[in-house]
Amino acid sequence: MSDHTDPDVERFLLLLAARRSPRTVDAYRRDLASFAASLEGPVAGASTEEIETWLATIARRLAAVRAYFRHLTLVGVREDNPAAGIAGPRTPRSVPRTLSPAEAERLVEAAAGTTPRAMRDRALVELLYGAGLRVSEAVGLVKAGVDLEGRVVRVVGKGGKERLVPLGRPAAEALRRYLALGRPHLDHRHRSDLFLNARGGALTRSGAFLILRRLADRAGLEPGRVHPHLLRHSFATHLLEGGADLRSVQEMLGHADVGTTERYTHVSDRHRREAYFRAHPHAKRRVERAPDAS
């Protein structure tokens, strides 16, 4: 997240100051600032997964301290391990939430329009869902990173690692229209950024969040439920449900560990089970058994 002050957090801290000590308010401020720094959007829009990821960093710090003091006891520097009995935060890995294919289509169609901003919004949604980009990757794209002829986009992911992600025809067409007919009307400053805001500056992560919420409301979806990472989850899940292999999805998502990608197989398995119970005759009704004649 950017270094700018979050007005929602400041309002909360102001109210907190009326009933809690300055030391408590300062502690809350530091903790919320740490949480905000881990996010790709405003704190108010944080998802369960983002909270769990942040808590995992706390658990990792405790593990490092515990290991260090264990080392000190082994080499005889200390007789006790002061961190041994400290319980860390529980960080269960939840199954990612996703949109259904029909809901994703409704969200994309909600961005239909002929204004420059509508064409930008359509291209953005197509990239988030059609290419599975992180919101930071999408708003960090430059014009030169898009190859419309080859239908690929060059993405700079975490740790500065580059990867090529294929573009489907709808995403490529949405980008083609935006670049030809929409972006020239927004580009007042001759910037290299792919996505621009109404003032001609680079679109921010918080701006992307607001665009998605507006489109979700227009599509009849719950705005608070729809965020950029939800589209990334949906991209991965729908690929796996469609038969894509795990390694290919891992590469497209830019995951360093295939275990991160494997989480989406649980979503696919769940969806398959739900489809079975909805569709199979023996799953939908109980089989009547004849009375036992013995």
TORKOL-4160 file (C-alpha; in steps of 0.2 Angstrom, whole numbers, padded with zeros to 4 digits, m for minus):
294
<pt num="1" X="0000" Y="0000" Z="0000"/>
<pt num="2" X="0006" Y="0018" Z="m0002"/>
<pt num="3" X="0013" Y="0028" Z="0012"/>
<pt num="4" X="m0002" Y="0040" Z="0012"/>
<pt num="5" X="m0012" Y="0041" Z="0028"/>
<pt num="6" X="m0028" Y="0030" Z="0027"/>
<pt num="7" X="m0043" Y="0042" Z="0032"/>
<pt num="8" X="m0053" Y="0027" Z="0038"/>
<pt num="9" X="m0039" Y="0021" Z="0050"/>
<pt num="10" X="m0036" Y="0039" Z="0056"/>
<pt num="11" X="m0055" Y="0041" Z="0060"/>
<pt num="12" X="m0055" Y="0025" Z="0070"/>
<pt num="13" X="m0039" Y="0030" Z="0080"/>
<pt num="14" X="m0047" Y="0047" Z="0084"/>
<pt num="15" X="m0062" Y="0038" Z="0091"/>
<pt num="16" X="m0051" Y="0026" Z="0100"/>
<pt num="17" X="m0041" Y="0041" Z="0108"/>
<pt num="18" X="m0057" Y="0046" Z="0117"/>
<pt num="19" X="m0058" Y="0030" Z="0128"/>
<pt num="20" X="m0041" Y="0023" Z="0128"/>
<pt num="21" X="m0023" Y="0028" Z="0133"/>
<pt num="22" X="m0011" Y="0037" Z="0122"/>
<pt num="23" X="0000" Y="0022" Z="0123"/>
<pt num="24" X="m0013" Y="0010" Z="0117"/>
<pt num="25" X="m0018" Y="0022" Z="0103"/>
<pt num="26" X="0000" Y="0022" Z="0097"/>
<pt num="27" X="0002" Y="0003" Z="0098"/>
<pt num="28" X="m0014" Y="0001" Z="0087"/>
<pt num="29" X="m0007" Y="0014" Z="0075"/>
<pt num="30" X="0009" Y="0005" Z="0073"/>
<pt num="31" X="0000" Y="m0012" Z="0071"/>
<pt num="32" X="m0012" Y="m0005" Z="0058"/>
<pt num="33" X="0002" Y="0003" Z="0049"/>
<pt num="34" X="0011" Y="m0013" Z="0048"/>
<pt num="35" X="m0005" Y="m0022" Z="0042"/>
<pt num="36" X="m0008" Y="m0008" Z="0029"/>
<pt num="37" X="0010" Y="m0010" Z="0022"/>
<pt num="38" X="0006" Y="m0028" Z="0018"/>
<pt num="39" X="m0009" Y="m0024" Z="0008"/>
<pt num="40" X="m0012" Y="m0020" Z="m0011"/>
<pt num="41" X="m0027" Y="m0008" Z="m0007"/>
<pt num="42" X="m0035" Y="0001" Z="0008"/>
<pt num="43" X="m0036" Y="m0007" Z="0025"/>
<pt num="44" X="m0055" Y="m0006" Z="0024"/>
<pt num="45" X="m0055" Y="m0018" Z="0009"/>
<pt num="46" X="m0044" Y="m0031" Z="0016"/>
<pt num="47" X="m0049" Y="m0050" Z="0014"/>
<pt num="48" X="m0047" Y="m0064" Z="0026"/>
<pt num="49" X="m0033" Y="m0071" Z="0016"/>
<pt num="50" X="m0023" Y="m0055" Z="0017"/>
<pt num="51" X="m0026" Y="m0054" Z="0036"/>
<pt num="52" X="m0020" Y="m0072" Z="0037"/>
<pt num="53" X="m0004" Y="m0068" Z="0027"/>
<pt num="54" X="0000" Y="m0054" Z="0039"/>
<pt num="55" X="m0002" Y="m0064" Z="0054"/>
<pt num="56" X="0009" Y="m0077" Z="0046"/>
<pt num="57" X="0023" Y="m0064" Z="0046"/>
<pt num="58" X="0021" Y="m0062" Z="0065"/>
<pt num="59" X="0021" Y="m0081" Z="0067"/>
<pt num="60" X="0037" Y="m0082" Z="0057"/>
<pt num="61" X="0046" Y="m0069" Z="0068"/>
<pt num="62" X="0041" Y="m0079" Z="0084"/>
<pt num="63" X="0048" Y="m0095" Z="0076"/>
<pt num="64" X="0065" Y="m0085" Z="0072"/>
<pt num="65" X="0066" Y="m0079" Z="0090"/>
<pt num="66" X="0062" Y="m0096" Z="0097"/>
<pt num="67" X="0075" Y="m0104" Z="0086"/>
<pt num="68" X="0088" Y="m0091" Z="0091"/>
<pt num="69" X="0085" Y="m0094" Z="0110"/>
<pt num="70" X="0085" Y="m0113" Z="0108"/>
<pt num="71" X="0102" Y="m0111" Z="0100"/>
<pt num="72" X="0108" Y="m0100" Z="0115"/>
<pt num="73" X="0103" Y="m0114" Z="0127"/>
<pt num="74" X="0112" Y="m0127" Z="0116"/>
<pt num="75" X="0129" Y="m0118" Z="0116"/>
<pt num="76" X="0127" Y="m0114" Z="0135"/>
<pt num="77" X="0124" Y="m0095" Z="0134"/>
<pt num="78" X="0108" Y="m0096" Z="0142"/>
<pt num="79" X="0100" Y="m0110" Z="0153"/>
<pt num="80" X="0082" Y="m0106" Z="0148"/>
<pt num="81" X="0072" Y="m0102" Z="0132"/>
<pt num="82" X="0061" Y="m0087" Z="0136"/>
<pt num="83" X="0052" Y="m0089" Z="0120"/>
<pt num="84" X="0048" Y="m0108" Z="0122"/>
<pt num="85" X="0031" Y="m0106" Z="0130"/>
<pt num="86" X="0024" Y="m0091" Z="0120"/>
<pt num="87" X="0010" Y="m0096" Z="0109"/>
<pt num="88" X="0010" Y="m0089" Z="0092"/>
<pt num="89" X="m0006" Y="m0083" Z="0082"/>
<pt num="90" X="m0015" Y="m0097" Z="0073"/>
<pt num="91" X="m0015" Y="m0095" Z="0055"/>
<pt num="92" X="m0026" Y="m0108" Z="0046"/>
<pt num="93" X="m0025" Y="m0107" Z="0028"/>
<pt num="94" X="m0043" Y="m0104" Z="0021"/>
<pt num="95" X="m0049" Y="m0110" Z="0005"/>
<pt num="96" X="m0049" Y="m0095" Z="m0007"/>
<pt num="97" X="m0066" Y="m0087" Z="m0011"/>
<pt num="98" X="m0070" Y="m0086" Z="m0030"/>
<pt num="99" X="m0083" Y="m0079" Z="m0041"/>
<pt num="100" X="m0093" Y="m0092" Z="m0052"/>
<pt num="101" X="m0089" Y="m0091" Z="m0071"/>
<pt num="102" X="m0106" Y="m0083" Z="m0073"/>
<pt num="103" X="m0103" Y="m0070" Z="m0060"/>
<pt num="104" X="m0086" Y="m0066" Z="m0067"/>
<pt num="105" X="m0094" Y="m0064" Z="m0084"/>
<pt num="106" X="m0107" Y="m0052" Z="m0077"/>
<pt num="107" X="m0093" Y="m0041" Z="m0069"/>
<pt num="108" X="m0084" Y="m0040" Z="m0085"/>
<pt num="109" X="m0100" Y="m0036" Z="m0095"/>
<pt num="110" X="m0103" Y="m0022" Z="m0082"/>
<pt num="111" X="m0088" Y="m0013" Z="m0089"/>
<pt num="112" X="m0096" Y="m0011" Z="m0106"/>
<pt num="113" X="m0096" Y="0006" Z="m0113"/>
<pt num="114" X="m0088" Y="0018" Z="m0126"/>
<pt num="115" X="m0081" Y="0031" Z="m0115"/>
<pt num="116" X="m0062" Y="0031" Z="m0111"/>
<pt num="117" X="m0064" Y="0027" Z="m0093"/>
<pt num="118" X="m0076" Y="0013" Z="m0098"/>
<pt num="119" X="m0064" Y="0005" Z="m0110"/>
<pt num="120" X="m0050" Y="0007" Z="m0097"/>
<pt num="121" X="m0061" Y="m0002" Z="m0084"/>
<pt num="122" X="m0065" Y="m0016" Z="m0096"/>
<pt num="123" X="m0047" Y="m0019" Z="m0100"/>
<pt num="124" X="m0042" Y="m0019" Z="m0082"/>
<pt num="125" X="m0055" Y="m0032" Z="m0077"/>
<pt num="126" X="m0051" Y="m0042" Z="m0092"/>
<pt num="127" X="m0032" Y="m0042" Z="m0086"/>
<pt num="128" X="m0036" Y="m0046" Z="m0068"/>
<pt num="129" X="m0048" Y="m0060" Z="m0072"/>
<pt num="130" X="m0042" Y="m0066" Z="m0089"/>
<pt num="131" X="m0023" Y="m0066" Z="m0084"/>
<pt num="132" X="m0024" Y="m0068" Z="m0066"/>
<pt num="133" X="m0013" Y="m0052" Z="m0062"/>
<pt num="134" X="m0011" Y="m0045" Z="m0045"/>
<pt num="135" X="m0017" Y="m0028" Z="m0043"/>
<pt num="136" X="0000" Y="m0021" Z="m0041"/>
<pt num="137" X="0006" Y="m0030" Z="m0056"/>
<pt num="138" X="m0009" Y="m0023" Z="m0067"/>
<pt num="139" X="m0007" Y="m0005" Z="m0061"/>
<pt num="140" X="0012" Y="m0006" Z="m0063"/>
<pt num="141" X="0011" Y="m0012" Z="m0082"/>
<pt num="142" X="0018" Y="0000" Z="m0095"/>
<pt num="143" X="0012" Y="0001" Z="m0113"/>
<pt num="144" X="0028" Y="m0008" Z="m0119"/>
<pt num="145" X="0024" Y="m0023" Z="m0108"/>
<pt num="146" X="0009" Y="m0028" Z="m0119"/>
<pt num="147" X="0011" Y="m0038" Z="m0135"/>
<pt num="148" X="m0006" Y="m0038" Z="m0143"/>
<pt num="149" X="0000" Y="m0048" Z="m0159"/>
<pt num="150" X="0008" Y="m0061" Z="m0148"/>
<pt num="151" X="m0006" Y="m0060" Z="m0135"/>
<pt num="152" X="0005" Y="m0060" Z="m0120"/>
<pt num="153" X="0009" Y="m0047" Z="m0107"/>
<pt num="154" X="0026" Y="m0045" Z="m0098"/>
<pt num="155" X="0023" Y="m0044" Z="m0079"/>
<pt num="156" X="0035" Y="m0038" Z="m0066"/>
<pt num="157" X="0030" Y="m0048" Z="m0050"/>
<pt num="158" X="0036" Y="m0050" Z="m0033"/>
<pt num="159" X="0054" Y="m0048" Z="m0030"/>
<pt num="160" X="0056" Y="m0040" Z="m0047"/>
<pt num="161" X="0054" Y="m0056" Z="m0056"/>
<pt num="162" X="0047" Y="m0055" Z="m0074"/>
<pt num="163" X="0035" Y="m0068" Z="m0082"/>
<pt num="164" X="0025" Y="m0069" Z="m0098"/>
<pt num="165" X="0006" Y="m0072" Z="m0096"/>
<pt num="166" X="m0004" Y="m0076" Z="m0111"/>
<pt num="167" X="m0019" Y="m0066" Z="m0115"/>
<pt num="168" X="m0036" Y="m0073" Z="m0121"/>
<pt num="169" X="m0045" Y="m0065" Z="m0136"/>
<pt num="170" X="m0057" Y="m0055" Z="m0125"/>
<pt num="171" X="m0043" Y="m0047" Z="m0115"/>
<pt num="172" X="m0032" Y="m0043" Z="m0130"/>
<pt num="173" X="m0047" Y="m0035" Z="m0139"/>
<pt num="174" X="m0051" Y="m0025" Z="m0123"/>
<pt num="175" X="m0033" Y="m0019" Z="m0122"/>
<pt num="176" X="m0033" Y="m0015" Z="m0141"/>
<pt num="177" X="m0049" Y="m0004" Z="m0140"/>
<pt num="178" X="m0042" Y="0005" Z="m0124"/>
<pt num="179" X="m0025" Y="0008" Z="m0132"/>
<pt num="180" X="m0033" Y="0014" Z="m0148"/>
<pt num="181" X="m0048" Y="0023" Z="m0143"/>
<pt num="182" X="m0048" Y="0026" Z="m0124"/>
<pt num="183" X="m0031" Y="0029" Z="m0117"/>
<pt num="184" X="m0026" Y="0043" Z="m0129"/>
<pt num="185" X="m0040" Y="0054" Z="m0121"/>
<pt num="186" X="m0033" Y="0051" Z="m0104"/>
<pt num="187" X="m0015" Y="0053" Z="m0108"/>
<pt num="188" X="m0013" Y="0072" Z="m0104"/>
<pt num="189" X="0005" Y="0069" Z="m0098"/>
<pt num="190" X="0013" Y="0057" Z="m0110"/>
<pt num="191" X="0016" Y="0044" Z="m0097"/>
<pt num="192" X="0022" Y="0026" Z="m0101"/>
<pt num="193" X="0009" Y="0018" Z="m0088"/>
<pt num="194" X="m0004" Y="0007" Z="m0096"/>
<pt num="195" X="m0018" Y="0012" Z="m0085"/>
<pt num="196" X="m0022" Y="0030" Z="m0082"/>
<pt num="197" X="m0034" Y="0039" Z="m0071"/>
<pt num="198" X="m0046" Y="0053" Z="m0076"/>
<pt num="199" X="m0032" Y="0066" Z="m0073"/>
<pt num="200" X="m0019" Y="0058" Z="m0083"/>
<pt num="201" X="m0009" Y="0051" Z="m0069"/>
<pt num="202" X="m0005" Y="0032" Z="m0066"/>
<pt num="203" X="m0020" Y="0022" Z="m0059"/>
<pt num="204" X="m0017" Y="0017" Z="m0041"/>
<pt num="205" X="m0021" Y="0001" Z="m0032"/>
<pt num="206" X="m0034" Y="0010" Z="m0022"/>
<pt num="207" X="m0041" Y="0017" Z="m0038"/>
<pt num="208" X="m0042" Y="m0001" Z="m0045"/>
<pt num="209" X="m0052" Y="m0007" Z="m0030"/>
<pt num="210" X="m0064" Y="0007" Z="m0032"/>
<pt num="211" X="m0067" Y="0003" Z="m0050"/>
<pt num="212" X="m0071" Y="m0015" Z="m0046"/>
<pt num="213" X="m0083" Y="m0010" Z="m0032"/>
<pt num="214" X="m0092" Y="0001" Z="m0044"/>
<pt num="215" X="m0093" Y="m0013" Z="m0057"/>
<pt num="216" X="m0099" Y="m0025" Z="m0044"/>
<pt num="217" X="m0113" Y="m0014" Z="m0039"/>
<pt num="218" X="m0118" Y="m0012" Z="m0057"/>
<pt num="219" X="m0117" Y="m0031" Z="m0060"/>
<pt num="220" X="m0128" Y="m0035" Z="m0045"/>
<pt num="221" X="m0114" Y="m0042" Z="m0035"/>
<pt num="222" X="m0110" Y="m0038" Z="m0017"/>
<pt num="223" X="m0097" Y="m0023" Z="m0019"/>
<pt num="224" X="m0089" Y="m0027" Z="m0002"/>
<pt num="225" X="m0085" Y="m0045" Z="m0008"/>
<pt num="226" X="m0077" Y="m0040" Z="m0025"/>
<pt num="227" X="m0059" Y="m0035" Z="m0025"/>
<pt num="228" X="m0044" Y="m0038" Z="m0037"/>
<pt num="229" X="m0037" Y="m0053" Z="m0028"/>
<pt num="230" X="m0054" Y="m0062" Z="m0029"/>
<pt num="231" X="m0053" Y="m0061" Z="m0048"/>
<pt num="232" X="m0035" Y="m0069" Z="m0047"/>
<pt num="233" X="m0042" Y="m0083" Z="m0036"/>
<pt num="234" X="m0056" Y="m0085" Z="m0049"/>
<pt num="235" X="m0044" Y="m0085" Z="m0063"/>
<pt num="236" X="m0034" Y="m0099" Z="m0055"/>
<pt num="237" X="m0049" Y="m0109" Z="m0050"/>
<pt num="238" X="m0058" Y="m0108" Z="m0067"/>
<pt num="239" X="m0042" Y="m0114" Z="m0076"/>
<pt num="240" X="m0039" Y="m0129" Z="m0065"/>
<pt num="241" X="m0058" Y="m0133" Z="m0066"/>
<pt num="242" X="m0056" Y="m0132" Z="m0085"/>
<pt num="243" X="m0042" Y="m0145" Z="m0085"/>
<pt num="244" X="m0026" Y="m0134" Z="m0084"/>
<pt num="245" X="m0011" Y="m0142" Z="m0076"/>
<pt num="246" X="m0005" Y="m0136" Z="m0059"/>
<pt num="247" X="0013" Y="m0131" Z="m0065"/>
<pt num="248" X="0006" Y="m0120" Z="m0079"/>
<pt num="249" X="m0006" Y="m0111" Z="m0067"/>
<pt num="250" X="0009" Y="m0109" Z="m0055"/>
<pt num="251" X="0019" Y="m0101" Z="m0069"/>
<pt num="252" X="0005" Y="m0090" Z="m0074"/>
<pt num="253" X="0001" Y="m0084" Z="m0057"/>
<pt num="254" X="0020" Y="m0081" Z="m0053"/>
<pt num="255" X="0020" Y="m0092" Z="m0037"/>
<pt num="256" X="0037" Y="m0097" Z="m0031"/>
<pt num="257" X="0030" Y="m0112" Z="m0022"/>
<pt num="258" X="0018" Y="m0124" Z="m0030"/>
<pt num="259" X="0010" Y="m0127" Z="m0013"/>
<pt num="260" X="0003" Y="m0110" Z="m0014"/>
<pt num="261" X="m0006" Y="m0114" Z="m0031"/>
<pt num="262" X="m0012" Y="m0131" Z="m0024"/>
<pt num="263" X="m0024" Y="m0122" Z="m0013"/>
<pt num="264" X="m0034" Y="m0119" Z="m0028"/>
<pt num="265" X="m0036" Y="m0137" Z="m0031"/>
<pt num="266" X="m0046" Y="m0138" Z="m0015"/>
<pt num="267" X="m0058" Y="m0125" Z="m0022"/>
<pt num="268" X="m0060" Y="m0135" Z="m0039"/>
<pt num="269" X="m0063" Y="m0151" Z="m0029"/>
<pt num="270" X="m0077" Y="m0143" Z="m0019"/>
<pt num="271" X="m0085" Y="m0136" Z="m0035"/>
<pt num="272" X="m0084" Y="m0153" Z="m0043"/>
<pt num="273" X="m0093" Y="m0161" Z="m0028"/>
<pt num="274" X="m0106" Y="m0147" Z="m0028"/>
<pt num="275" X="m0109" Y="m0150" Z="m0046"/>
<pt num="276" X="m0111" Y="m0169" Z="m0043"/>
<pt num="277" X="m0123" Y="m0167" Z="m0029"/>
<pt num="278" X="m0133" Y="m0155" Z="m0040"/>
<pt num="279" X="m0133" Y="m0165" Z="m0056"/>
<pt num="280" X="m0132" Y="m0184" Z="m0052"/>
<pt num="281" X="m0149" Y="m0193" Z="m0050"/>
<pt num="282" X="m0142" Y="m0204" Z="m0036"/>
<pt num="283" X="m0135" Y="m0189" Z="m0027"/>
<pt num="284" X="m0150" Y="m0178" Z="m0028"/>
<pt num="285" X="m0163" Y="m0191" Z="m0021"/>
<pt num="286" X="m0162" Y="m0205" Z="m0009"/>
<pt num="287" X="m0164" Y="m0222" Z="m0016"/>
<pt num="288" X="m0179" Y="m0231" Z="m0010"/>
<pt num="289" X="m0175" Y="m0249" Z="m0004"/>
<pt num="290" X="m0187" Y="m0263" Z="m0004"/>
<pt num="291" X="m0192" Y="m0269" Z="0013"/>
<pt num="292" X="m0182" Y="m0284" Z="0020"/>
<pt num="293" X="m0191" Y="m0300" Z="0017"/>
<pt num="294" X="m0181" Y="m0310" Z="0029"/>
